[in-house]
Amino acid sequence: MKKVTLVLFFILAITSCQEEQKIAFVDNTKVVNEYQKKKDFEEKFKAKIETFNKKADSLQQAIQVEAQLFQSRAAKMGQSKAEEEYQALLQKKQMQDYQLNNEEKQLQAEGQKEIDTLVKQVKTFIKDYGKSKGFTFILGANEAGSVLYGSENKDITEEVIKALNQETESEPVEK
């Protein structure tokens, strides 16, 4: 009886080790780049950047016009008055540059924050997708080389993109 129990335990141990692991990989960059929410964000953000650039150009042109007017008037002014106006113009330009620089940094931070949020959403989706489809592992392929080779039949990038974008379509539209 002891031998039969030992043999059964041994067989059970071997068969439990034989459990097939379901492993796949996705191209992280491709999934994020083809995520519809990212494409939508990029379109909206592109408009913000264009608005910022137009504002910056407009302010630069305005300061150039002031500088040209100053140059034409400077010859008719006294040196101290010309230096005073020049310093005021220079200070105005520096303040404008400082303001534009801050706005540009805010715009960059906003863009990076949104991209980080989208990447987190993709990671969460892939994790949930893997659980629901019974995967043991889903590896991420990227330029850094985390997956140096993967059989094409283990690449689930396209099906993840499709499922991710279908989920996005079913979400209520934000205004």
Phi and psi in degrees as a GROMACS rama.xvg file:
@    title "Ramachandran Plot"
@    xaxis  label "Phi"
@    yaxis  label "Psi"
@TYPE xy
-61.9668  -40.428  LYS-2
-67.5451  -39.9568  LYS-3
-64.4131  -43.1159  VAL-4
-63.1655  -42.1836  THR-5
-64.3353  -43.1227  LEU-6
-64.9949  -44.5719  VAL-7
-61.7504  -41.8423  LEU-8
-62.6365  -42.4303  PHE-9
-63.4502  -44.0538  PHE-10
-64.5564  -42.3525  ILE-11
-62.3034  -41.6883  LEU-12
-63.6992  -42.4823  ALA-13
-67.1623  -44.4689  ILE-14
-68.5262  -33.0264  THR-15
-70.1578  -28.5841  SER-16
-74.9206  -17.4908  CYS-17
-85.0902  2.84401  GLN-18
-57.2766  127.075  GLU-19
-76.0348  132.281  GLU-20
-95.7014  130.934  GLN-21
-93.3668  112.595  LYS-22
-124.701  139.039  ILE-23
-146.342  176.721  ALA-24
-142.832  158.298  PHE-25
-130.171  151.004  VAL-26
-84.7847  101.725  ASP-27
-53.2712  -47.8301  ASN-28
-61.5314  -44.7829  THR-29
-64.7975  -42.0609  LYS-30
-60.5685  -48.3968  VAL-31
-64.6399  -44.5468  VAL-32
-67.1114  -27.4363  ASN-33
-99.6878  7.1336  GLU-34
-71.5062  121.556  TYR-35
-58.5807  -36.914  GLN-36
-61.0122  -37.1134  LYS-37
-68.0038  -43.0567  LYS-38
-61.0604  -43.1787  LYS-39
-62.9474  -43.5172  ASP-40
-61.418  -43.8585  PHE-41
-60.6651  -38.9356  GLU-42
-63.4822  -46.6899  GLU-43
-64.5506  -41.5561  LYS-44
-69.0527  -34.6002  PHE-45
-59.2012  -40.5244  LYS-46
-64.2763  -39.7456  ALA-47
-63.6237  -41.1172  LYS-48
-65.7337  -42.2822  ILE-49
-62.5283  -40.8525  GLU-50
-62.3967  -44.8183  THR-51
-61.1036  -45.3172  PHE-52
-63.0067  -39.5047  ASN-53
-63.4735  -42.7364  LYS-54
-62.2689  -45.7356  LYS-55
-62.1966  -44.1214  ALA-56
-61.8053  -42.9715  ASP-57
-62.1943  -44.3231  SER-58
-65.9309  -38.3503  LEU-59
-64.6668  -42.1862  GLN-60
-64.8688  -40.4531  GLN-61
-62.1489  -41.5774  ALA-62
-69.6887  -33.0158  ILE-63
-66.0785  -41.1817  GLN-64
-62.2034  -44.0165  VAL-65
-61.268  -39.7024  GLU-66
-65.4706  -40.1359  ALA-67
-66.1839  -41.8517  GLN-68
-62.857  -41.0878  LEU-69
-60.7878  -44.6993  PHE-70
-60.8557  -40.8884  GLN-71
-70.6256  -30.2251  SER-72
-86.1313  -25.5154  ARG-73
-60.2259  -35.6276  ALA-74
-64.9972  -26.4037  ALA-75
-92.6073  -4.81459  LYS-76
-101.24  166.126  MET-77
-74.8064  160.747  GLY-78
-62.0463  -43.6341  GLN-79
-65.9559  -39.8124  SER-80
-65.8158  -41.4789  LYS-81
-63.7435  -42.2739  ALA-82
-65.4625  -38.791  GLU-83
-62.733  -46.7576  GLU-84
-67.2715  -37.317  GLU-85
-63.1275  -44.2524  TYR-86
-62.7713  -40.352  GLN-87
-63.9856  -42.3871  ALA-88
-65.0608  -42.8942  LEU-89
-62.774  -42.5736  LEU-90
-64.8666  -40.2602  GLN-91
-61.85  -43.0536  LYS-92
-62.7398  -43.6614  LYS-93
-64.1892  -41.1601  GLN-94
-63.9456  -42.0352  MET-95
-62.6115  -45.6725  GLN-96
-61.9017  -40.4992  ASP-97
-63.3499  -44.8753  TYR-98
-63.2782  -46.5531  GLN-99
-63.8387  -39.3979  LEU-100
-61.906  -43.8404  ASN-101
-64.2937  -43.0202  ASN-102
-62.9943  -39.8782  GLU-103
-64.347  -42.6092  GLU-104
-63.0477  -40.6475  LYS-105
-63.4239  -41.3107  GLN-106
-63.4888  -43.6613  LEU-107
-63.3818  -43.5032  GLN-108
-63.4342  -41.5563  ALA-109
-61.3589  -45.1888  GLU-110
-62.7689  -44.6958  GLY-111
-65.9209  -38.9541  GLN-112
-62.1215  -43.7447  LYS-113
-66.4964  -41.56  GLU-114
-63.2336  -43.1367  ILE-115
-59.9272  -41.203  ASP-116
-62.996  -43.8447  THR-117
-64.307  -39.9835  LEU-118
-63.1511  -41.3037  VAL-119
-62.9897  -40.7226  LYS-120
-61.8994  -42.3655  GLN-121
-63.3045  -45.0753  VAL-122
-60.9194  -44.5659  LYS-123
-62.6288  -43.0139  THR-124
-60.8413  -46.7991  PHE-125
-62.7469  -39.6327  ILE-126
-60.9989  -49.4133  LYS-127
-64.6475  -39.07  ASP-128
-61.453  -45.5653  TYR-129
-61.0021  -43.745  GLY-130
-62.5724  -46.413  LYS-131
-68.1628  -26.7551  SER-132
-96.5478  2.30095  LYS-133
77.7653  25.1295  GLY-134
-78.7641  141.662  PHE-135
-81.2616  -41.1855  THR-136
-141.585  142.638  PHE-137
-125.796  114.08  ILE-138
-90.42  153.746  LEU-139
-104.497  125.059  GLY-140
-98.1156  134.73  ALA-141
-155.484  -177.481  ASN-142
-62.9271  -26.0496  GLU-143
-70.89  -16.3288  ALA-144
89.7444  31.8912  GLY-145
-66.8933  -27.7005  SER-146
-123.67  105.779  VAL-147
-80.373  -29.927  LEU-148
-149.443  140.852  TYR-149
-150.437  136.078  GLY-150
-62.67  139.126  SER-151
-56.2752  -31.1016  GLU-152
-74.1972  -6.49981  ASN-153
-101.158  -3.35087  LYS-154
-85.544  111.546  ASP-155
-108.179  20.329  ILE-156
-54.4163  -51.6057  THR-157
-63.3126  -41.2548  GLU-158
-69.4427  -31.7885  GLU-159
-68.6787  -43.6278  VAL-160
-59.5241  -46.1776  ILE-161
-60.4904  -48.2164  LYS-162
-64.9277  -40.9095  ALA-163
-62.1658  -47.1422  LEU-164
-71.0295  -30.2642  ASN-165
-66.2724  -38.6389  GLN-166
-64.1699  -40.3906  GLU-167
-63.4421  -40.1854  THR-168
-63.0204  -31.8191  GLU-169
-83.4286  -9.40424  SER-170
-76.4758  150.114  GLU-171
-65.225  144.719  PRO-172
-76.8946  130.959  VAL-173
-82.0418  143.058  GLU-174
